[in-house]
Amino acid sequence: MSSVQSSAADVDVDLRQLFASLGRNWLRILLGSILVAGLAFAITSFVTPLYKSETRVIIGDSESPATRLDTGADANRQNPDEETVASQVELISSTNVLKQVAKDLKLETLAEFDETVNMSPVTQFLILVGLKSDPNEIAPEERVLKKMREKLNVYRVERTRIIGIEFSSRNPELAVKVPDAIASAYIAMLRDSKKELSTEATGYLAPEIADLSKGVRDAEAKVAEFRAQSDLLIGQNNAVLATQQLSEMSSELSRVRANRASAEATSQAVRKALQGGGSLDSFPEVQASPAIQRLRDREGQIKSDIADLSTTLLENHPRIRSLRSQLADIDRQIRTEAQNVLASLATQAQTAQERENQLVTDLNRLKAQSARAGEDQVELNALERDAATKRQQLESYLTRYREAASRQDRGYLPVDARISSKAAMPTEPYFPKIIPIVSAAFVASLLVMSIFTLLRELFSGRAMRPAYGPRPEPVRQVSMPVVLAPMPAAQVDSEEIRRPAAEPVVTTQQEEERAAAVRKAAALIENVSAGHSPVPVEEPLPMEESVPVEEPVTAEEPVLEQSALGLGEIDIEKAAERLITSGAARAIFVSPEGDEAAASSILVAREVADAGLRVLLLDLTASGAASRPMLDGISQAGITNLLASEAQFSDVIHADHYSDCHVIPAGTADPVRAMRAADRLPIIMQSLTTAYDLVVVECGPADADGIRRLVGEATEVFVSALESSDTVADAAVKLIEGGYPDLVLVTPASHGRPGAPLGRSAGEEQFSKNAPRF
């Protein structure tokens, strides 16, 4: 049973005693740290100092715009990307560059780079006895390169095109010379590579240019020959002459047709005017005739004379009659001249028609010629494209050849890298740093010695103490009650009753399993509360093995007496067995005697949980008497928070600290506000019953009406009795009269406190009776 734990495991770590061991052993810790620091100082003092220097190279176009020949090609040049810079890092540390530097600086003559130079007798003896490999077996160049690579560090500065070349050496002057020499050798290698590329380019371009020159000449000759054979003469706007003539003749034909149409229309109008006796003044062609213009002038003069004479002479006067006769004659002459204009227009229209016919004939002839010229033009265009392509390629090759030849002749071969900063002479060695190393050794040894002292104190057992003492929320210590009938004194251990059970050691895996079970149950309850069909409950998770308690062994098992009411009184084990065998889904516990009697519900719930069933205890007491020992406090969200809609099922279901049982505590919300939603209790109980095999409800000193919302199918009602008293008898009688005749008295006698002290003062008990009950 989970609530029964071994007193041997009821120990805790005394932090005060544990850390007091540091004070008792401070001298040994300090001396040990000083010894280690002194040893570090001695070692660093005899270590050969190393100096480091750095040279930086920037990767990019270093050529001046004034010397850049092919400006069109360089305009599209982009800065080197990360892969290009990384490739240059590998080139700088390549074997060819390092060999050249080693040769120039004669590093093979220095003992720092070649172990065979000035080899000590000790080293020779170790080689002789086979304890060290003979360096002479390796080629001299390989030995030098190996040492150089160990001292060399080539890296790319983050997010830049700068490459750093670091080199360390015992000689500060050599630490400066080597990185500068490596950078110079790298740039010289790039320059030689460019020179080689220029030589290869000129050697390739020279014969290609000769072949292309001959090909261009042949292509242009073919174009001229085909043009002459096809009579494809070029006119204005670089067009074939036949096509240009066709265009001009088409324009002339359009103009002639327009003139003919205009002449025909004008002659038709003049004819109609003459035939109908209409006015001829609206025709420009008629007005433009010189004879008609003279006649109109004469007509005007006669009309003026008639008007002048009409003022002094009568209408039948011979002079006026003569003038009117002249006026009629002029009108006849005008019409005669109009007939001549009409004939002229007809002649003009006929001439335009003949011109139009001639142009149509010529146009058809030019169309045939233009069609033949188009076919020949296709072939000519192909020949011209071939010649133009060869000419363009020849010009490109000539430009590249001139660039490569000029750079090679002048010896100007700019490379895409330059030294941005040279190595500076180091003033102090970078290794060893005596003060940081000694300080780190002192602090590290101080920490190690302290940890060793603490572990020794812990494993010796001197830092362990019994886990007794007051809880964070102390309550009045009250002895657990005995059974109603007299029992042997050896059956009850008063000290065990007063002392809280030891907390079992719970591993992280067990805590995770409990948390997972709580989340799973909460999710299932949420599903049921939302109105979905309940999901079948899976098999119970593996339970944590309980630690048996060494209880006094009696000769015979105690026999419980009958109460004054004739009700059967059973202990915790029998109550749990009754619930398991009957298949009860709910167990309602009423504790008339107050918080101390709430131990029965806790112990029964843990006993059933140890049997392998899914059990949840719902604490409906006003003070949280049932959940406080299981959770070591009353600060967790619980049933009042759920009723007040301040939390969900996943927030109010907690795992018992001392068993595999789950708990819904009283909660931290306002009880008055929570009681407004008391009608939700049946729904909550139904959801909990669906998710768990057994739901144990601790109601405190409740009556029949107070537990009516909690009762459902397969419900057992228990009265928790610490001792025979009138309070228990009255509560049992009222429950029987209220409709619960099958209730059973259960007593927590012979069991220790369930996890944490229970009980409260008389004032608290009175408050519990007056507090609102669910």
C-alpha positions in Angstrom: 0.0 0.0 0.0 1.5 3.4 -1.1 0.7 5.2 2.1 2.8 2.8 4.2 6.5 3.5 3.8 9.6 2.3 5.5 10.9 4.5 8.2 14.5 3.6 7.1 14.0 5.7 4.0 12.6 8.6 6.0 15.8 10.7 5.7 16.7 14.0 4.1 19.9 16.0 3.2 21.0 18.4 5.9 22.2 21.3 3.7 23.5 23.2 6.7 25.6 20.2 7.8 26.6 19.6 4.2 28.0 23.0 3.5 29.5 23.4 7.0 32.0 20.8 5.9 33.5 23.4 3.5 34.2 25.6 6.5 35.7 22.8 8.5 38.0 21.8 5.6 38.8 25.3 4.2 42.5 25.1 5.0 42.9 21.8 3.1 40.9 23.1 0.2 43.0 26.3 0.0 46.3 24.6 0.3 45.4 22.1 -2.4 44.4 24.9 -4.7 47.6 26.9 -4.0 49.6 23.7 -4.7 47.9 23.2 -8.0 48.4 26.9 -8.9 52.1 26.7 -8.0 52.5 23.6 -10.1 50.8 25.4 -13.0 53.1 28.4 -12.6 56.2 26.2 -12.6 55.1 24.4 -15.7 54.3 27.6 -17.6 57.6 29.1 -16.5 59.6 26.4 -18.2 57.5 26.2 -21.3 59.1 27.7 -24.4 57.2 30.8 -25.4 55.5 31.0 -28.7 55.0 34.2 -30.8 52.3 34.7 -33.3 51.9 37.2 -36.1 49.3 37.7 -38.8 49.2 38.9 -42.5 45.9 39.7 -44.2 45.1 39.3 -47.9 42.1 40.8 -49.6 40.5 39.0 -52.5 39.2 41.2 -55.3 39.9 43.1 -58.5 43.1 45.1 -57.9 43.4 46.6 -61.4 43.1 50.3 -62.1 40.2 51.4 -64.4 42.8 53.2 -66.5 44.7 50.0 -67.4 41.6 47.9 -67.9 41.4 47.2 -71.6 38.1 45.3 -72.2 35.8 47.7 -70.3 32.7 46.1 -71.7 33.6 42.7 -70.3 34.8 44.0 -66.9 31.6 46.0 -66.5 29.7 42.8 -65.8 32.4 41.4 -63.4 31.1 40.6 -59.9 32.9 40.4 -56.6 34.1 37.0 -55.6 31.6 34.9 -53.7 32.1 32.8 -50.6 33.1 29.7 -52.6 35.8 31.6 -54.4 37.2 33.0 -51.2 37.2 29.6 -49.6 39.1 28.2 -52.6 41.7 30.9 -52.2 42.2 29.8 -48.6 43.0 26.3 -49.8 45.4 27.8 -52.4 47.3 29.8 -49.8 47.9 26.7 -47.6 48.7 24.5 -50.6 51.9 22.5 -50.7 53.4 24.4 -53.6 53.2 27.7 -51.7 54.6 26.3 -48.5 57.4 24.5 -50.3 58.4 27.8 -52.0 58.4 29.7 -48.6 60.4 26.9 -46.9 62.9 27.0 -49.7 63.2 30.8 -49.6 63.6 31.1 -45.8 65.7 27.9 -45.5 63.5 26.5 -42.8 65.0 23.0 -43.2 68.1 24.3 -41.4 66.2 25.2 -38.3 65.7 22.7 -35.4 62.1 24.1 -34.9 61.0 22.7 -38.3 63.3 19.7 -38.6 63.9 17.3 -35.6 67.0 15.9 -37.2 68.9 19.2 -36.8 70.8 19.2 -33.5 69.1 16.1 -32.2 69.7 15.6 -28.5 71.3 12.4 -27.2 68.1 11.6 -25.3 66.1 11.7 -28.5 68.7 9.5 -30.2 68.5 7.0 -27.4 64.7 6.8 -27.6 64.9 6.3 -31.3 67.5 3.6 -30.8 65.4 1.6 -28.3 62.3 2.0 -30.5 60.3 4.3 -28.1 60.1 7.0 -30.8 59.9 6.9 -34.5 62.9 7.9 -36.5 62.3 11.2 -38.3 64.9 10.4 -40.9 62.5 7.9 -42.4 60.5 10.9 -43.6 61.7 13.1 -46.4 63.1 16.5 -45.3 60.5 18.4 -47.2 57.7 16.5 -45.6 59.1 17.1 -42.1 59.3 20.8 -42.7 55.8 20.9 -44.3 54.3 19.0 -41.4 55.7 21.5 -38.8 54.6 24.4 -40.9 51.1 23.1 -41.1 51.0 22.7 -37.4 52.0 26.3 -36.8 50.0 27.8 -39.7 46.4 28.9 -39.5 44.7 30.2 -42.7 41.2 31.4 -42.2 38.6 33.6 -43.9 37.3 36.6 -41.9 33.6 36.1 -41.5 31.3 38.0 -43.9 34.3 39.6 -45.7 36.7 38.9 -48.6 39.7 39.1 -46.4 41.9 36.0 -45.6 44.0 35.9 -42.5 47.4 34.1 -42.4 48.5 33.3 -38.8 51.8 31.7 -38.0 53.4 30.9 -34.6 57.1 30.4 -33.9 59.6 30.4 -31.1 61.4 33.2 -33.0 59.4 36.5 -33.2 61.2 37.5 -36.4 60.4 34.2 -38.0 56.8 34.6 -36.9 56.7 37.8 -39.0 58.6 36.6 -42.0 56.7 33.4 -42.7 53.1 34.8 -43.1 54.5 37.7 -45.3 56.4 35.2 -47.4 53.4 33.0 -47.7 51.2 36.0 -48.9 53.9 37.1 -51.4 54.4 33.5 -52.7 50.6 33.2 -53.1 50.4 36.5 -55.1 53.4 35.4 -57.2 51.7 32.1 -57.9 48.6 34.0 -59.1 50.7 36.2 -61.3 52.6 33.3 -62.8 49.2 31.6 -63.4 47.9 34.7 -65.3 51.1 34.9 -67.3 50.8 31.3 -68.3 47.2 31.9 -69.3 48.1 34.9 -71.4 50.8 32.9 -73.2 48.4 30.1 -73.9 45.8 32.6 -75.1 48.1 34.3 -77.6 49.3 30.9 -78.8 45.7 29.8 -79.4 44.4 33.1 -80.9 47.2 33.6 -83.5 46.3 30.7 -85.8 42.6 31.2 -85.2 42.9 34.8 -86.3 44.7 33.8 -89.5 42.0 31.2 -90.4 39.2 33.7 -89.6 40.7 36.4 -91.8 40.8 34.0 -94.8 37.2 32.9 -94.0 35.9 36.5 -93.9 37.5 37.3 -97.2 35.9 34.3 -98.8 32.5 35.0 -97.4 32.5 38.6 -98.5 33.6 37.6 -102.0 30.7 35.1 -102.3 28.3 37.9 -101.3 29.5 40.2 -104.0 29.5 37.5 -106.7 26.0 36.4 -105.9 24.7 40.0 -105.9 26.1 40.6 -109.4 24.8 37.3 -110.8 21.3 37.9 -109.4 21.2 41.6 -110.5 20.3 42.6 -107.0 21.3 46.2 -107.2 20.9 48.2 -104.0 18.9 51.4 -104.1 18.1 53.9 -101.5 17.6 52.8 -97.8 19.7 49.7 -98.6 16.8 48.1 -100.6 16.9 46.1 -103.8 16.3 48.3 -106.9 13.4 46.3 -108.2 11.6 46.5 -104.9 12.2 50.2 -104.7 10.9 50.8 -108.2 7.8 48.7 -107.4 7.2 50.9 -104.4 7.5 54.1 -106.4 5.3 52.9 -109.3 2.7 51.9 -106.8 2.7 55.4 -105.4 2.4 56.9 -109.0 -0.5 54.6 -109.9 -2.3 55.7 -106.8 -1.8 59.4 -107.7 -3.0 58.9 -111.4 -6.1 57.0 -110.3 -6.9 59.8 -107.9 -6.5 62.5 -110.6 -8.6 60.5 -113.0 -11.4 60.0 -110.5 -11.3 63.7 -109.7 -11.5 64.8 -113.4 -14.4 62.4 -114.0 -16.3 63.6 -111.0 -15.8 67.3 -112.0 -16.8 66.8 -115.6 -19.9 64.9 -114.5 -20.9 67.8 -112.2 -20.3 70.5 -114.9 -22.3 68.5 -117.4 -25.3 68.3 -115.1 -25.0 72.1 -114.4 -25.0 72.9 -118.1 -27.9 70.5 -118.8 -30.0 71.8 -115.9 -29.2 75.5 -116.4 -27.6 75.7 -113.0 -24.9 78.2 -111.9 -21.3 77.4 -112.9 -19.7 79.7 -110.4 -19.3 76.8 -107.8 -16.8 74.9 -110.0 -13.2 75.9 -109.6 -12.2 74.5 -112.9 -14.8 76.8 -114.6 -13.8 79.8 -112.6 -10.1 79.2 -113.5 -10.7 79.6 -117.2 -9.3 82.9 -118.5 -12.1 83.4 -121.1 -14.8 82.9 -118.5 -13.0 85.3 -116.2 -13.0 88.0 -118.9 -16.6 87.4 -119.7 -17.5 87.6 -116.0 -15.7 90.9 -115.8 -17.6 92.2 -118.9 -20.8 91.0 -117.4 -20.1 92.9 -114.3 -19.4 96.1 -116.2 -22.6 95.8 -118.2 -24.6 95.3 -115.0 -23.0 98.4 -113.5 -23.9 100.5 -116.6 -27.5 99.3 -116.5 -27.7 100.2 -112.9 -26.3 103.7 -113.6 -28.6 104.4 -116.5 -31.7 103.1 -114.7 -31.6 106.1 -112.5 -32.2 108.5 -115.4 -33.7 106.4 -118.2 -36.7 104.2 -118.5 -36.7 100.5 -119.0 -37.5 100.6 -122.8 -34.9 103.1 -123.6 -32.7 102.0 -126.5 -29.6 102.3 -124.5 -30.8 100.1 -121.7 -32.2 97.6 -124.1 -28.9 97.4 -125.9 -27.0 96.8 -122.7 -29.4 94.0 -121.7 -28.9 92.4 -125.1 -25.2 92.4 -124.6 -25.7 90.9 -121.1 -27.6 87.9 -122.6 -25.0 87.4 -125.2 -22.2 87.3 -122.5 -24.2 84.6 -120.6 -24.3 82.5 -123.8 -20.6 82.9 -124.3 -19.9 81.8 -120.7 -21.9 78.6 -121.2 -20.0 78.0 -124.4 -16.7 78.4 -122.6 -18.1 76.0 -119.9 -18.7 73.5 -122.6 -15.0 73.8 -123.6 -13.9 73.3 -119.9 -16.1 70.2 -119.8 -14.4 68.9 -122.9 -11.0 69.6 -121.4 -12.0 67.7 -118.2 -13.2 64.8 -120.3 -9.9 64.8 -122.2 -8.0 64.9 -118.9 -9.9 62.0 -117.5 -9.3 59.9 -120.6 -5.6 60.7 -120.5 -5.4 59.7 -116.8 -7.2 56.4 -117.7 -4.6 55.7 -120.4 -1.8 56.5 -118.0 -3.3 54.3 -115.4 -3.5 51.4 -117.8 0.2 51.8 -118.7 1.2 52.0 -115.0 -0.8 48.8 -114.2 1.1 47.0 -117.0 4.5 48.2 -115.7 3.5 47.4 -112.2 2.7 43.8 -113.0 6.0 43.4 -114.7 7.8 44.8 -111.6 5.9 42.5 -109.3 7.3 39.5 -111.2 10.8 41.0 -111.0 10.5 41.8 -107.3 9.3 38.2 -106.5 12.4 36.8 -108.2 14.5 39.4 -106.4 13.0 38.3 -103.1 14.0 34.7 -103.6 17.5 35.8 -104.5 17.6 38.1 -101.5 17.1 35.2 -99.1 20.2 33.5 -100.4 22.0 36.8 -100.3 21.0 37.4 -96.7 22.4 34.0 -95.7 25.7 34.8 -97.3 25.8 38.2 -95.6 25.0 36.7 -92.2 27.8 34.2 -92.5 30.2 36.9 -93.5 29.1 39.2 -90.7 29.5 36.4 -88.1 33.0 35.6 -89.2 33.8 39.3 -89.2 32.5 39.8 -85.7 34.4 36.7 -84.4 37.5 37.9 -86.1 37.2 41.4 -84.4 36.7 39.7 -81.0 39.7 37.5 -81.4 41.8 40.4 -82.5 40.8 42.4 -79.4 41.7 39.6 -77.1 44.9 38.9 -78.8 46.0 42.5 -78.6 45.1 42.6 -74.8 47.0 39.4 -74.0 50.0 40.4 -76.2 50.2 43.9 -74.7 50.1 42.6 -71.1 52.6 39.9 -71.8 55.0 42.3 -73.5 54.8 45.0 -70.8 54.9 42.5 -68.0 51.7 44.0 -66.4 49.7 41.1 -65.0 47.4 42.3 -62.2 46.0 39.6 -60.0 42.7 39.5 -58.0 44.4 39.6 -54.6 46.6 42.0 -52.7 48.1 42.2 -49.2 46.0 44.5 -47.1 48.1 44.4 -43.9 51.5 42.9 -43.3 52.6 41.1 -40.1 53.7 43.2 -37.2 56.5 42.2 -34.8 54.9 40.6 -31.7 56.0 42.2 -28.4 55.0 39.4 -26.1 54.3 35.7 -26.5 50.8 34.5 -27.0 51.5 31.2 -25.2 51.9 30.6 -22.3 49.8 33.3 -20.6 51.0 32.7 -17.1 48.5 34.8 -15.1 45.3 33.4 -16.9 46.6 29.8 -16.7 47.5 30.1 -13.0 44.2 31.8 -12.2 42.2 29.2 -14.1 44.1 26.4 -12.4 43.5 27.9 -8.9 39.8 28.4 -9.5 39.3 24.9 -11.1 41.2 23.2 -8.3 39.3 25.2 -5.7 36.0 24.0 -7.3 37.1 20.4 -7.6 38.3 20.3 -4.0 35.0 21.8 -2.8 32.9 19.3 -4.8 35.1 16.4 -3.5 34.6 17.6 0.1 30.8 17.9 -0.4 30.6 14.4 -1.9 32.7 12.9 0.8 30.5 14.5 3.5 27.3 13.3 1.7 28.4 9.7 1.1 29.7 9.4 4.7 26.1 9.9 6.0 27.0 12.9 8.2 25.0 15.2 6.1 21.8 13.1 6.3 19.1 13.6 8.9 15.6 12.2 9.5 12.9 13.7 7.3 10.8 14.6 10.3 9.8 18.1 11.1 7.2 20.6 10.4 5.7 20.9 6.9 5.5 24.2 5.0 1.9 24.6 6.1 1.9 23.1 9.7 -1.3 22.0 11.2 -2.1 20.7 14.7 -0.6 17.3 15.3 -3.3 14.8 16.4 -2.8 11.1 17.0 -4.5 8.9 14.5 -7.6 7.2 16.1 -7.7 3.6 17.2 -10.4 1.1 16.4 -13.7 1.2 18.2 -13.1 -2.1 20.0 -10.1 -2.5 22.4 -7.0 -3.7 20.6 -3.6 -5.0 21.8 -1.2 -2.2 22.7 1.4 -3.7 20.4 -1.0 -3.3 17.4 -0.7 0.5 17.4 2.5 2.5 17.3 1.7 5.9 18.6 5.0 7.4 17.3 4.3 6.0 13.8 0.8 7.5 13.9 2.1 10.9 14.8 4.9 10.9 12.3 4.1 11.6 8.6 4.9 8.8 6.1 8.2 9.1 4.4 8.1 10.4 0.8 9.0 7.7 -1.7 11.9 8.3 -4.0 10.3 9.1 -7.3 12.4 9.0 -10.5 12.1 11.3 -13.4 10.7 8.5 -15.5 8.0 7.8 -12.9 7.1 11.5 -12.8 6.8 11.7 -16.5 4.6 8.6 -16.5 2.3 10.2 -13.9 2.2 13.5 -15.8 1.4 11.6 -19.0 -1.4 9.7 -17.2 -2.8 12.9 -15.9 -2.8 14.5 -19.3 -4.4 11.5 -20.9 -7.2 11.3 -18.3 -7.8 15.1 -18.6 -8.1 14.8 -22.4 -10.6 11.9 -22.1 -12.7 13.9 -19.5 -12.6 17.0 -21.8 -13.9 14.8 -24.7 -16.7 13.4 -22.6 -17.6 16.9 -21.2 -17.8 18.2 -24.7 -20.6 15.8 -25.5 -18.6 13.2 -27.5 -19.0 9.5 -26.9 -16.7 8.3 -24.3 -13.5 6.5 -25.4 -12.9 3.1 -23.8 -10.4 3.4 -21.0 -7.1 1.6 -21.6 -5.5 -0.8 -19.3 -4.0 0.9 -16.2 -0.4 2.0 -16.4 2.2 0.0 -14.5 2.0 1.0 -10.9 4.9 2.0 -8.7 5.8 -0.6 -6.2 5.1 0.4 -2.7 7.6 0.0 0.0 6.3 -2.2 2.8 6.3 -1.0 6.4 7.6 -3.2 9.1 4.5 -3.4 11.3 4.3 -5.1 14.6 3.3 -8.8 14.0 0.4 -9.9 16.2 -0.7 -13.4 16.9 -4.1 -12.9 15.4 -5.9 -10.3 13.2 -8.0 -7.8 15.1 -11.7 -8.3 15.1 -13.9 -5.2 14.6 -17.0 -4.9 16.7 -20.5 -3.9 15.6 -21.5 -0.3 16.2 -24.4 0.8 18.3 -26.4 1.2 15.1 -25.8 -2.4 14.0 -23.7 -1.2 11.0 -20.7 -3.2 9.8 -17.4 -1.5 10.6 -14.5 -2.3 8.4 -10.9 -1.2 8.1 -9.1 0.4 5.1 -8.1 -2.9 3.4 -11.6 -4.3 3.6 -13.1 -1.1 2.3 -10.8 -1.2 -0.7 -11.5 -4.9 -1.2 -15.3 -4.2 -1.1 -14.9 -1.5 -3.8 -12.8 -3.7 -6.0 -15.0 -6.8 -5.8 -18.3 -5.0 -6.1 -17.1 -3.1 -9.2 -18.2 0.3 -7.7 -17.6 3.3 -9.9 -18.0 5.9 -7.1 -17.2 5.9 -3.4 -18.7 8.7 -1.3 -17.0 9.3 2.0 -18.7 11.4 4.7 -16.5 12.4 7.7 -18.7 13.7 10.5 -15.7 14.1 12.9 -13.9 16.6 10.7 -10.6 16.7 8.8 -8.9 13.9 10.8 -11.5 11.5 9.6 -10.7 12.4 5.9 -7.7 10.0 6.2 -10.1 7.1 5.4 -10.8 8.3 1.8 -7.1 9.0 1.1 -6.0 5.6 2.4 -8.8 3.7 0.5 -8.0 5.6 -2.7 -4.3 4.7 -2.5 -5.1 1.1 -1.6 -7.3 0.7 -4.7 -4.7 2.5 -6.9 -2.0 0.0 -5.6 -4.3 -2.8 -6.8 -3.9 -1.6 -10.4 -7.1 0.4 -10.9 -7.4 4.0 -12.2 -8.5 6.0 -9.1 -9.2 9.7 -8.7 -9.9 11.4 -5.4 -12.2 14.5 -5.5 -11.8 16.8 -2.5 -15.0 18.6 -1.6 -14.0 19.7 1.9 -13.8 23.4 2.7 -10.2 23.2 3.9 -8.7 20.8 1.4 -8.2 18.2 4.2 -8.1 15.3 1.7 -5.9 16.8 -1.0 -3.4 18.6 1.3 -1.6 15.4 2.4 -1.5 14.1 -1.2 -0.1 17.3 -2.7 1.8 18.8 0.3 -0.2 22.0 0.1 -3.5 23.6 -0.9 -2.2 26.1 -3.6 -3.1 24.0 -6.6 -6.1 24.7 -8.8 -9.0 22.4 -8.1 -12.8 21.8 -8.2 -13.7 25.4 -7.3 -11.6 26.7 -10.2 -13.3 24.2 -12.5 -16.8 25.2 -11.3 -15.9 28.9 -11.6 -14.7 28.3 -15.2 -11.2 29.5 -14.3 -9.5 26.2 -15.3 -10.0 23.1 -17.4 -9.8 19.4 -16.4 -6.1 19.3 -17.5 -5.3 22.1 -15.0 -7.1 20.7 -11.9 -6.1 17.0 -12.1 -2.8 16.3 -10.2 -0.8 13.3 -9.4 -0.5 12.1 -5.8 3.0 12.6 -4.5 2.9 9.2 -2.6 1.0 6.9 -4.9 -0.4 6.4 -8.4 -3.7 8.0 -7.5 -4.9 11.2 -9.1 -6.3 14.1 -7.1 -8.6 17.0 -7.8 -8.0 19.4 -4.8 -10.5 21.9 -3.3 -9.0 24.7 -5.4 -8.2 28.3 -4.9 -11.3 30.0 -6.4 -14.0 31.8 -4.4 -16.3 29.0 -3.0 -19.4 31.2 -3.2 -18.8 31.8 -6.9 -18.1 28.1 -7.4 -21.4 27.1 -5.7 -23.4 29.1 -8.3 -22.3 26.3 -10.8 -23.1 23.4 -8.4 -25.5 22.0 -11.0 -22.5 21.0 -13.1 -21.4 18.5 -10.5 -23.4 15.6 -11.9 -21.9 16.2 -15.3 -18.4 16.4 -13.9 -18.9 13.2 -11.9 -20.2 11.4 -15.0 -17.1 12.6 -17.0 -14.7 11.5 -14.2 -16.5 8.1 -13.9 -16.0 7.5 -17.6 -12.3 8.2 -17.4 -11.5 6.4 -14.2 -12.3 3.0 -12.8 -13.2 4.5 -9.4 -13.9 8.1 -8.3 -13.5 8.6 -4.5 -15.2 11.7 -3.2 -14.4 13.2 0.2 -17.4 15.3 1.3 -16.4 16.1 4.9 -19.3 16.4 7.4 -22.0 16.4 4.8 -25.7 15.3 5.0 -27.9 13.3 2.6 -29.0 16.3 0.6 -25.4 17.4 0.3 -24.2 14.2 -1.4 -27.3 13.7 -3.6 -25.7 15.3 -6.6 -22.7 13.0 -6.4 -24.5 9.7 -6.2 -25.0 7.7 -9.4 -25.0 4.1 -10.6 -22.6 1.7 -8.7 -22.1 4.1 -5.8 -20.9 3.1 -2.3 -21.4 5.4 0.6 -19.0 5.3 3.6 -18.9 7.0 6.9 -15.4 7.6 8.2 -15.3 7.1 12.0 -12.3 7.7 14.1 -14.1 6.5 17.3 -17.6 5.7 18.6 -19.3 9.0 19.2 -22.7 10.6 19.1 -21.6 12.7 16.1 -20.9 9.7 14.0 -24.1 8.0 15.1 -26.3 11.0 14.4 -24.7 11.5 10.9 -25.2 7.8 10.1 -28.9 7.9 11.2 -29.5 11.0 9.0 -27.9 9.4 6.0 -30.0 6.2 6.4 -33.2 8.3 6.8 -32.1 10.3 3.8 -32.2 7.3 1.5 -28.8 5.5 2.0 -29.5 2.4 4.1 -26.5 0.5 2.8 -23.8 2.8 4.1 -20.7 1.3 5.8 -18.6 2.6 8.6 -14.8 2.6 7.8 -12.0 3.4 10.3 -8.4 4.4 9.5 -7.1 2.7 12.7 -3.7 1.0 12.6 -2.6 3.3 9.7 -0.2 6.2 9.9 -0.9 9.7 8.6 -1.3 9.7 4.8 1.6 11.8 3.6 1.2 15.0 5.6 -0.4 15.9 9.0 -4.2 16.2 9.0 -6.4 18.0 11.4 -7.4 21.5 12.3 -8.5 23.5 15.3 -12.0 23.6 16.7 -12.7 27.0 15.0 -11.7 25.5 11.7 -14.1 22.6 12.2 -16.9 24.9 13.1 -16.2 26.9 9.9 -16.3 23.7 7.9 -19.7 22.9 9.2 -21.0 26.4 8.3 -19.2 26.5 4.9 -21.2 25.8 1.8 -21.1 22.1 0.8 -21.4 20.6 -2.7 
